[in-house]
Amino acid sequence: MSDLTWLEAIVIGGLQGVAELFPVSSLGHSVLLPAVVGGSWARDLDVGAPESPYLAFIVGLHVATAIALVIYFWRDWVRIVRGLVTSIVRREVADPDQRLAWLLVLATIPVGIAGLALEHTFRTVLSKPIPTAAFLVLNGVLLLVGDHLRRRATGTQAPTTASPPVPATATTVDRETDKAIDRRLAALPVGRAVLIGAAQIAALAPGVSRSGAAMVAGLARGLDHAEAARFSFLLATPVILAAGVLKIGDLTGPLGDGIRPQILVGSLLSGIGAYLSVRFLTRYFQTRSLRPFGIYCIVAGTACLAWFTLS
């Protein structure tokens, strides 16, 4: 009998794709939803179990999410990778694309090292319902604090950006707007960019959002919402892809036996969800803030704490 039902694969696959890029923690939701539903869901979808087939499923979802990000930002990644290659070949950092490429490389190193060293420990020790719910509340508080710091710094109640908002009916983000944001990101001091990237380490704790942590760090370091969101999405692509690729053995090995069709369907939904999410959020943060997500995390995390404590 399969350890992962089709319904579980469909629900968690779609949830992962959306929650990975929304600043609400996909890992936190992957822990909390099965625990709230209980029964076979709590047994089949235990991310803290060391040999759970759920781990192979999560690998597939991460790879699909990263592929969706590459597809959405493919023009930007071609430009950034070209900048990195020309910088190495010519031994220079002479234009914004070259500098942005190196900033992304350097900003990814801290979370890469921390993930290799601590991911297993954090997952097996902290990926329990009550700690995860508490971290989700903390994530919400951090989002509200980051948003407050940004508003106080600008003296406004809403995000401000030098880039014009993208019309809601547009099918793609304006390329010139993207390039203008990238030029501003490329001007970040190295230390500031690395600090923003290192903030993603907080997401090793289930319930803390990777994109949310990076955005809050970016807002605290002078970026506006659109810039912070774009930098967090660009940072997320290599991190999520590496997390999936490094654990591809779980997917191809014994843990994936018997559930690969479910992994395929869940991954497809995760990729679609991620693509639609990044498309929506890129536009959303042109004019909107982190506040609704912070309130959601506090309410959802508090409700889960009450549920697990009282039930």
FIMIKOL-305305 format. One record per residue: residue number from 1; y, z, x of N, C-alpha, C in turn. Coordinates in steps of 0.2 Angstrom, whole numbers, plus 2048, in hexadecimal, padded with zeros to 3 digits. Example, Ala and Ser with C-alpha at 12.3 -4.5 7.8 and 13.67 -1.06 7.14 Angstrom:
1;7E4;827;842;7EA;827;83E;7F0;827;842
2;7F5;823;840;7FB;824;844;800;827;840
END
This chain:
1;7FA;800;804;800;800;800;806;800;804
2;80B;7FC;803;811;7FC;807;815;802;807
3;818;804;80C;81D;80A;80D;824;808;80B
4;825;802;809;82C;800;807;82B;7FC;801
5;82E;7FE;7FB;82D;7FA;7F5;833;7F4;7F5
6;832;7EF;7F1;837;7EA;7F0;83D;7ED;7ED
7;83D;7F1;7E9;843;7F4;7E6;847;7F8;7EB
8;843;7FC;7EF;846;800;7F5;84A;7FB;7FA
9;846;7F5;7FC;849;7F1;800;84F;7ED;7FE
10;84F;7EB;7F7;855;7E8;7F4;85B;7ED;7F4
11;85A;7F3;7F2;860;7F7;7F1;862;7F9;7F8
12;85E;7FB;7FC;860;7FE;803;863;7F8;807
13;860;7F2;806;863;7EC;80A;86A;7EA;808
14;86B;7EA;801;872;7E9;7FF;877;7EE;801
15;874;7F4;800;879;7FA;802;87B;7FA;809
16;876;7F9;80E;877;7F8;815;87D;7F3;816
17;87C;7ED;813;881;7E8;815;888;7EA;813
18;889;7ED;80D;88F;7EF;80B;892;7F5;80F
19;88E;7FA;810;890;801;812;891;801;81A
20;88E;7FC;81D;88F;7FB;825;896;7FA;827
21;899;7F6;823;8A0;7F4;824;8A5;7F8;821
22;8A4;7FA;81A;8A8;7FF;817;8A8;805;81B
23;8AE;809;81B;8AE;80F;820;8AB;815;81C
24;8A5;814;81A;8A1;819;816;89B;81B;819
25;899;818;81E;892;81A;822;88C;817;81E
26;889;812;821;883;80F;81E;87D;813;820
27;87D;816;826;878;81B;827;878;821;823
28;87E;824;821;87E;829;81D;87B;828;816
29;87D;822;813;87B;820;80D;873;81E;80D
30;871;81C;812;86A;81B;813;865;821;813
31;869;826;815;865;82D;815;866;830;80E
32;86C;830;80B;86E;834;805;86B;831;7FF
33;86B;82A;7FE;869;827;7F8;861;829;7F7
34;85D;827;7FC;856;829;7FB;855;831;7F9
35;859;835;7FD;858;83C;7FB;85A;83E;7F4
36;85F;83B;7F2;861;83C;7EB;85C;839;7E6
37;85A;833;7E7;855;831;7E2;84E;835;7E3
38;84C;837;7E9;846;83B;7EA;840;837;7E9
39;83A;83B;7E8;834;837;7E7;832;833;7ED
40;82F;82D;7EB;82D;828;7F0;833;826;7F5
41;839;825;7F2;83E;823;7F6;840;828;7FC
42;840;82E;7FA;841;833;800;83B;833;805
43;835;831;803;830;831;808;830;82A;80B
44;831;824;808;831;81E;80B;837;81C;80F
45;83C;81F;80D;843;81D;811;845;823;815
46;841;826;819;843;82C;81D;845;829;824
47;84B;828;825;84E;826;82C;84D;82B;831
48;84C;831;830;84B;836;835;844;836;838
49;83F;833;834;838;834;836;837;82F;83C
50;834;831;842;833;82E;848;82F;827;847
51;82A;827;843;826;821;842;826;81E;83B
52;82C;81E;838;82C;81C;831;82D;814;831
53;82A;811;82D;82B;809;82C;833;808;82A
54;836;80D;827;83D;80C;826;841;80A;82C
55;83F;80C;832;843;80B;838;843;803;839
56;83D;800;838;83C;7F9;839;841;7F5;834
57;841;7F8;82E;845;7F5;829;84C;7F5;82B
58;84F;7FB;82D;856;7FC;82F;857;7F7;835
59;853;7F6;839;854;7F1;83F;856;7EA;83C
60;852;7E8;837;853;7E2;834;85A;7E1;831
61;85C;7E7;82D;862;7E7;82A;868;7E7;82F
62;867;7EA;835;86C;7EA;83A;86D;7E3;83D
63;868;7E0;83E;868;7D9;841;86C;7D4;83C
64;86A;7D5;836;86D;7D0;830;874;7D2;830
65;876;7D8;830;87D;7DA;830;881;7D7;835
66;87E;7D7;83B;882;7D5;841;882;7CD;841
67;87D;7CA;83E;87D;7C2;83E;883;7C0;839
68;883;7C4;833;889;7C3;82E;890;7C4;831
69;891;7C9;836;897;7C9;839;898;7C3;83E
70;893;7C1;841;894;7BC;846;896;7B5;842
71;893;7B4;83C;894;7AE;838;89B;7AF;836
72;89D;7B5;833;8A4;7B5;831;8A9;7B4;836
73;8A8;7B7;83C;8AD;7B7;841;8AC;7B2;846
74;8A8;7AC;845;8A5;7A8;84A;8AA;7A5;84E
75;8B0;7A2;84A;8B5;79F;84E;8B8;7A4;853
76;8B9;7AA;851;8BC;7AF;855;8B8;7B1;85B
77;8B1;7B1;85A;8AD;7B3;85F;8AC;7AD;864
78;8AC;7A7;862;8AC;7A1;866;8B2;7A2;86B
79;8B8;7A3;868;8BE;7A4;86C;8BE;7AA;871
80;8BB;7AF;86F;8BB;7B6;873;8B5;7B5;878
81;8B0;7B2;877;8AB;7B1;87C;8AD;7AC;881
82;8B0;7A6;87F;8B3;7A2;883;8B8;7A5;888
83;8BC;7AA;885;8C1;7AD;889;8BD;7B1;88F
84;8B8;7B5;88D;8B4;7B9;891;8B1;7B4;897
85;8AE;7AF;895;8AB;7AA;89A;8B0;7A8;89F
86;8B6;7A5;89C;8BB;7A2;8A1;8BE;7A8;8A5
87;8BE;7AE;8A3;8C1;7B3;8A7;8BC;7B5;8AC
88;8B6;7B5;8AB;8B1;7B6;8B1;8B1;7B0;8B6
89;8B1;7AA;8B3;8B0;7A4;8B7;8B7;7A4;8BC
90;8BC;7A5;8B9;8C3;7A4;8BC;8C5;7AA;8C0
91;8C2;7B0;8BE;8C4;7B6;8C1;8CB;7B8;8BF
92;8CC;7B8;8B9;8D3;7B9;8B7;8D3;7BC;8B0
93;8D8;7BF;8AE;8D9;7C1;8A7;8E1;7BF;8A5
94;8E1;7B9;8A3;8E8;7B6;8A3;8EA;7B4;89C
95;8E6;7B5;897;8E8;7B4;890;8E5;7B9;88B
96;8E8;7B9;885;8E6;7BE;880;8DE;7BE;87F
97;8DB;7B8;87E;8D4;7B8;87D;8D0;7BB;882
98;8D2;7BA;888;8CE;7BD;88E;8CF;7C4;88E
99;8D5;7C6;88D;8D6;7CE;88D;8D2;7D1;887
100;8D3;7CE;881;8CF;7D1;87B;8C8;7D1;87C
101;8C5;7CC;880;8BE;7CC;881;8BC;7D2;885
102;8C0;7D3;88B;8BE;7D9;88F;8BF;7DF;88C
103;8C4;7E0;887;8C5;7E6;884;8BF;7E8;87F
104;8BD;7E3;87C;8B7;7E4;878;8B1;7E6;87C
105;8B0;7E3;882;8AA;7E5;886;8AB;7EC;888
106;8B1;7EE;88B;8B2;7F5;88D;8B2;7FA;888
107;8B4;7F8;882;8B4;7FD;87C;8AD;7FE;879
108;8A9;7F9;87B;8A2;7FA;878;89E;7FE;87C
109;89F;7FF;883;89B;802;888;89A;809;886
110;89F;80D;884;89D;814;882;898;815;87D
111;899;812;877;895;813;872;88E;810;873
112;88D;80B;878;887;808;87A;883;80D;87E
113;886;811;882;883;816;886;881;81C;882
114;886;81E;87E;884;824;879;87E;822;875
115;87E;81C;872;879;81A;86D;872;81A;871
116;872;817;877;86B;818;87B;869;81F;87C
117;86E;823;87E;86C;82A;880;86B;82F;87A
118;86E;82D;874;86E;833;86F;86C;830;868
119;86B;82A;867;86A;827;860;863;82B;85D
120;85E;82B;861;858;82E;85F;859;835;85D
121;85C;839;861;85D;840;860;861;841;85A
122;867;83D;859;86B;83E;853;867;83C;84D
123;863;837;84D;860;834;847;85B;839;845
124;857;83C;849;851;840;847;853;847;846
125;859;84A;849;85B;850;848;860;851;842
126;865;84C;841;86A;84D;83D;869;849;836
127;864;844;836;864;83F;830;860;843;82B
128;862;849;829;860;84C;823;865;84C;81E
129;863;84D;817;868;84D;812;86E;851;813
130;86D;858;814;873;85C;814;878;85B;81A
131;875;85A;820;87A;858;825;87E;852;824
132;87A;84D;822;87D;846;820;882;847;81B
133;881;84B;816;886;84B;811;88D;84F;813
134;88B;854;818;891;857;81B;895;852;81F
135;892;84E;823;895;849;827;899;844;823
136;896;843;81D;89A;83E;819;8A0;841;817
137;8A0;847;815;8A6;84B;813;8AB;84A;819
138;8A9;84C;81F;8AD;84C;825;8B0;845;826
139;8AC;840;825;8AE;839;826;8B4;837;821
140;8B3;83A;81B;8B9;839;816;8BF;83C;818
141;8BE;842;81B;8C4;846;81D;8C8;842;823
142;8C4;840;828;8C6;83C;82D;8CA;835;82B
143;8C7;832;826;8CB;82C;823;8D1;82E;820
144;8D2;833;81D;8D8;835;81A;8DD;838;81F
145;8DB;83B;824;8DF;83D;82A;8E2;837;82D
146;8DD;832;82F;8DF;82C;832;8E5;829;82E
147;8E4;828;828;8E8;825;824;8EF;828;823
148;8EF;82F;823;8F5;833;823;8F9;832;829
149;8F5;832;82F;8F9;831;836;8FC;82B;836
150;8F9;825;833;8FC;81F;833;902;81F;82F
151;902;821;829;908;821;824;90D;825;827
152;90C;82B;82B;911;82F;82D;914;82C;833
153;910;828;837;913;824;83D;918;81F;83B
154;916;81C;835;91A;816;833;91F;818;82E
155;91F;81E;82B;923;820;826;922;81C;81F
156;91C;81A;81E;91B;816;818;915;819;814
157;914;817;80E;90E;81A;80A;909;814;80A
158;90A;80F;80D;905;809;80C;904;806;813
159;8FE;803;815;8FE;800;81B;903;7FB;81C
160;906;7FA;822;90A;7F5;824;907;7F1;82A
161;909;7EA;82A;906;7E6;82F;90B;7E0;830
162;90B;7DE;836;910;7D8;837;90D;7D2;835
163;907;7D2;833;903;7CC;830;904;7CB;829
164;906;7C6;826;906;7C5;81F;900;7C6;81C
165;900;7C9;816;8FA;7CA;812;8F6;7C3;810
166;8F0;7C3;810;8EC;7BD;80E;8EB;7BD;807
167;8ED;7B7;804;8EC;7B7;7FC;8E5;7B8;7FA
168;8E5;7BC;7F4;8DE;7BE;7F2;8DA;7B7;7F0
169;8DD;7B2;7EF;8D9;7AC;7ED;8D6;7A8;7F4
170;8D9;7AA;7F9;8D7;7A6;800;8CF;7A7;801
171;8CC;7A1;803;8C5;7A2;805;8C4;7A4;80C
172;8C9;7A4;810;8C8;7A6;817;8CE;7A9;819
173;8CE;7AE;81E;8D4;7B1;821;8D8;7AC;825
174;8DE;7AC;824;8E2;7A8;828;8E1;7A8;82F
175;8E0;7A3;832;8DE;7A3;83A;8E4;7A5;83E
176;8EA;7A3;83C;8EF;7A5;840;8F1;7AC;840
177;8EF;7AF;83A;8F0;7B6;839;8EB;7BA;83E
178;8E5;7B7;83E;8E0;7BA;842;8E2;7BA;849
179;8E4;7B4;84B;8E6;7B4;852;8EC;7B8;854
180;8F1;7B9;84F;8F6;7BD;851;8F4;7C4;851
181;8EF;7C7;84D;8ED;7CD;84E;8E9;7CE;854
182;8E5;7C9;856;8E1;7C9;85D;8E6;7CA;863
183;8EC;7C6;862;8F0;7C7;868;8F3;7CE;868
184;8F4;7D1;863;8F7;7D8;863;8F1;7DD;866
185;8EB;7DC;863;8E5;7E0;866;8E4;7DF;86D
186;8E5;7D9;870;8E4;7D7;877;8E9;7DB;87B
187;8EF;7DD;878;8F4;7E0;87C;8F3;7E8;87C
188;8ED;7EA;879;8EC;7F1;879;8EB;7F4;881
189;8ED;7F9;883;8EB;7FC;889;8E3;7FD;889
190;8E0;7FC;88F;8D9;7FD;890;8D7;804;88D
191;8DA;809;88F;8D8;810;88D;8D8;811;886
192;8DD;80E;882;8DD;80F;87B;8D8;80B;878
193;8D6;805;87A;8D1;801;877;8CA;804;878
194;8C9;807;87E;8C3;80A;87F;8C2;811;87B
195;8C7;814;87A;8C7;81A;876;8C6;818;86E
196;8C8;813;86C;8C7;810;865;8BF;80F;865
197;8BD;80B;86A;8B6;809;86A;8B1;810;86A
198;8B3;814;86F;8AF;81B;86F;8AF;81F;869
199;8B4;81E;864;8B4;821;85E;8AE;820;85A
200;8AB;81A;85B;8A4;818;858;89F;81C;859
201;89F;820;85F;89A;825;860;899;82A;85B
202;89E;82C;857;89E;830;852;899;82E;84C
203;898;828;84C;893;825;847;88C;826;848
204;88A;829;84E;883;82B;84F;881;830;84A
205;886;834;848;885;839;843;885;836;83C
206;87F;836;839;87F;833;832;884;836;82D
207;887;831;82A;88D;833;825;893;832;828
208;894;830;82F;89A;82E;832;89A;827;833
209;89F;823;830;89F;81C;831;8A2;819;837
210;89E;814;83A;8A0;811;840;8A7;80E;83F
211;8A7;80A;83A;8AE;806;839;8B3;80B;838
212;8B2;810;834;8B7;815;832;8B9;819;838
213;8B5;81B;83C;8B7;81F;842;8BB;81A;847
214;8B9;814;848;8BD;80F;84C;8C4;80E;849
215;8C4;80D;842;8CB;80C;83F;8CF;812;840
216;8CD;818;83E;8D1;81E;83F;8D4;81F;846
217;8CF;81E;84B;8D2;81E;852;8D7;819;853
218;8D6;813;850;8DB;80D;851;8E2;80F;84E
219;8E1;812;848;8E7;814;844;8EB;819;848
220;8E7;81E;84B;8EA;824;84F;8ED;821;855
221;8EB;81B;858;8EE;818;85E;8F3;813;85D
222;8F6;812;857;8FB;80E;855;8FA;807;852
223;8F3;806;851;8F2;800;84D;8F3;800;846
224;8F5;7FB;843;8F5;7FB;83B;8EE;7FA;838
225;8EE;7FA;832;8E7;7FA;82E;8E4;7F3;830
226;8E7;7EE;82F;8E4;7E7;830;8E2;7E7;838
227;8E6;7E9;83C;8E3;7E9;843;8DE;7ED;845
228;8DE;7F3;842;8D8;7F8;843;8D2;7F6;840
229;8D2;7F3;83A;8CC;7F0;837;8C9;7EA;83B
230;8CE;7E6;83D;8CB;7E0;841;8C8;7E2;847
231;8CB;7E7;84B;8C8;7E9;851;8C2;7EC;850
232;8C1;7F0;84B;8BB;7F4;849;8B5;7EF;847
233;8B7;7EA;844;8B2;7E5;842;8AF;7E1;848
234;8B4;7DF;84C;8B2;7DC;853;8AE;7E0;857
235;8B0;7E7;857;8AC;7EB;85B;8A5;7EC;858
236;8A4;7EC;852;89E;7ED;84E;899;7E8;850
237;89B;7E2;851;896;7DC;851;891;7DD;857
238;894;7DE;85D;88F;7DF;863;88B;7E6;862
239;88E;7EB;85F;88B;7F2;85F;885;7F1;85A
240;886;7EE;854;881;7EE;84F;87C;7E9;851
241;87D;7E4;854;878;7DF;857;874;7E2;85C
242;877;7E5;861;873;7E9;866;86F;7EE;863
243;871;7F2;85E;86D;7F7;85B;867;7F4;858
244;868;7EE;855;862;7EB;852;85D;7E8;857
245;860;7E4;85C;85C;7E1;861;858;7E5;865
246;85B;7EB;867;858;7F0;86C;852;7F3;868
247;852;7F3;862;84C;7F6;85E;848;7F1;85A
248;848;7EB;85D;845;7E5;859;83D;7E6;85A
249;83B;7EA;85F;834;7EC;85F;831;7EF;859
250;836;7F4;856;834;7F7;850;832;7F2;84A
251;836;7ED;84A;835;7E8;845;82F;7E3;846
252;82E;7E1;84C;828;7DD;84E;822;7E1;84F
253;822;7E7;850;81C;7EC;852;819;7EE;84B
254;815;7F3;84C;811;7F6;847;815;7F9;841
255;81B;7FB;843;81F;7FE;83D;821;7F9;838
256;821;7F3;83A;823;7ED;836;81D;7EA;832
257;817;7EC;833;811;7EA;830;811;7EB;829
258;810;7E6;825;810;7E7;81D;816;7E7;81A
259;81C;7E8;81D;822;7E8;819;827;7E2;81C
260;825;7DD;820;829;7D8;822;82C;7D4;81C
261;829;7D3;817;82C;7CF;812;832;7D3;80F
262;831;7DA;80E;836;7DE;80B;83C;7DE;810
263;83B;7DE;817;840;7DE;81C;844;7D8;81B
264;841;7D2;81A;844;7CC;81A;849;7CC;814
265;846;7CE;80E;84B;7CE;808;851;7D3;809
266;84F;7D9;80B;854;7DE;80D;859;7DB;812
267;857;7D8;817;85C;7D6;81C;860;7D0;819
268;85D;7CC;815;861;7C7;812;867;7CA;80E
269;865;7CE;80A;86A;7D2;806;86F;7D5;80A
270;86D;7D9;80F;872;7DC;814;876;7D7;817
271;874;7D2;819;878;7CD;81C;87E;7CA;817
272;87C;7C9;811;880;7C6;80C;885;7CC;80B
273;883;7D2;80A;888;7D7;808;88D;7D8;80E
274;88A;7D8;814;88F;7D9;81A;894;7D3;81A
275;892;7CD;819;897;7C7;819;89C;7C8;814
276;89A;7CA;80E;89F;7CB;808;8A3;7D1;809
277;8A0;7D6;80C;8A4;7DC;80E;8AA;7DB;813
278;8A8;7D8;818;8AD;7D7;81E;8B2;7D2;81B
279;8B0;7CD;817;8B5;7C8;814;8BA;7CC;810
280;8B8;7D1;80B;8BC;7D5;807;8C0;7D9;80B
281;8BD;7DD;810;8C1;7E2;813;8C6;7E0;818
282;8C5;7DA;81B;8CA;7D7;81F;8D0;7D5;81B
283;8D0;7D3;815;8D6;7D2;811;8D8;7D9;80E
284;8D4;7DD;80C;8D6;7E4;809;8DB;7E7;80E
285;8D9;7E8;814;8DD;7EC;819;8E3;7E8;81B
286;8E5;7E2;818;8EB;7DF;819;8F1;7E3;816
287;8EF;7E6;810;8F4;7EA;80C;8F2;7F1;809
288;8EB;7F3;80B;8E9;7F9;808;8E7;7FE;80D
289;8E5;804;80B;8E3;809;810;8DC;80C;810
290;8DB;811;814;8D4;814;814;8D3;819;80F
291;8D9;81B;80B;8D9;821;807;8D3;821;802
292;8D2;81B;7FE;8CD;81B;7F9;8C6;81C;7FC
293;8C5;81A;802;8BE;81B;805;8BD;823;807
294;8C3;825;809;8C3;82D;80B;8C1;831;805
295;8C5;830;800;8C3;833;7FA;8BC;833;7F7
296;8BA;82C;7F8;8B3;82B;7F5;8AE;82F;7FA
297;8AF;82F;800;8AA;833;805;8AA;83A;803
298;8B0;83D;802;8B0;844;801;8AD;846;7FA
299;8AE;842;7F5;8AB;843;7EF;8A4;842;7EF
300;8A1;83D;7F2;89A;83B;7F2;897;840;7F7
301;89A;842;7FC;896;847;801;896;84E;7FE
302;89B;850;7FA;89B;856;7F7;896;857;7F1
303;896;851;7ED;891;851;7E8;88A;851;7EB
304;889;84E;7F0;882;84E;7F3;880;855;7F6
305;885;858;7F9;884;85F;7FB;882;864;7F6
306;886;863;7F0;884;867;7EA;87D;866;7E8
307;87C;85F;7E7;875;85D;7E5;870;860;7E9
308;870;85F;7EF;86B;862;7F4;86A;869;7F4
309;870;86D;7F4;870;874;7F4;86E;877;7EE
310;86F;874;7E8;86E;878;7E2;867;875;7DF
311;865;86F;7E1;85E;86D;7DE;858;870;7E1
END
